[in-house]
Amino acid sequence: MLALEPCCDLPSVAEAAARGTAITLGPGERRATRIEATLFAAGDRPVRDVAWGGALGWEDIDAA
């Protein structure tokens, strides 16, 4: 089960509304987005980013 609400700010919609950064939709207004989920096994390196299609970018922990 999945539920979505117009949110573009963390940690909560209530806090975004208090800051004036929450998305608001007028009557009949629409917003579209694309959602993709990627499953992967966690390893020793932290994930830096996930691209569309599920390609993972890993942090280079040796470069620090």
C-alpha positions as CSV (number, residue, x, y, z in Angstrom):
1,M,0.0,0.0,0.0
2,L,1.3,3.5,-0.8
3,A,0.0,6.9,0.0
4,L,1.4,10.1,-1.4
5,E,0.8,13.7,-0.4
6,P,2.2,16.9,-2.1
7,C,5.4,17.3,-0.1
8,C,8.7,18.8,-1.3
9,D,10.4,19.5,2.0
10,L,11.5,17.5,5.0
11,P,11.0,16.5,7.8
12,S,7.2,17.0,7.6
13,V,4.5,18.7,5.6
14,A,3.4,20.5,8.8
15,E,6.9,22.1,9.2
16,A,7.1,22.9,5.5
17,A,3.7,24.7,5.8
18,A,4.9,26.6,8.8
19,R,8.0,27.8,6.8
20,G,5.9,28.6,3.7
21,T,7.6,26.0,1.6
22,A,4.9,23.4,1.3
23,I,3.4,22.6,-2.1
24,T,-0.2,23.7,-2.4
25,L,-2.7,22.5,-5.1
26,G,-5.6,24.6,-6.1
27,P,-9.0,23.2,-7.1
28,G,-8.6,21.0,-10.2
29,E,-4.8,21.6,-10.3
30,R,-2.6,18.6,-11.1
31,R,1.0,17.7,-10.4
32,A,2.8,14.7,-12.0
33,T,5.8,12.9,-10.9
34,R,7.6,9.6,-11.5
35,I,8.6,7.2,-8.7
36,E,11.0,4.4,-9.0
37,A,12.2,1.9,-6.3
38,T,15.5,0.2,-6.3
39,L,16.4,-2.8,-4.1
40,F,20.1,-3.6,-3.4
41,A,22.2,-5.4,-0.9
42,A,24.0,-3.1,1.6
43,G,27.7,-3.4,1.5
44,D,30.6,-1.7,3.3
45,R,30.5,1.5,1.1
46,P,27.8,4.1,1.6
47,V,25.5,4.8,-1.3
48,R,26.1,8.3,-2.8
49,D,23.2,8.4,-5.2
50,V,20.7,6.3,-7.2
51,A,20.1,7.1,-10.8
52,W,17.0,6.3,-12.8
53,G,17.1,2.7,-13.8
54,G,18.6,1.7,-10.4
55,A,22.3,2.5,-11.1
56,L,24.0,3.0,-7.8
57,G,26.8,5.5,-7.1
58,W,29.0,4.5,-4.2
59,E,31.0,6.8,-1.9
60,D,34.7,6.3,-2.4
61,I,35.7,5.7,1.2
62,D,39.4,5.3,0.3
63,A,39.6,8.9,-1.0
64,A,38.8,10.5,2.3
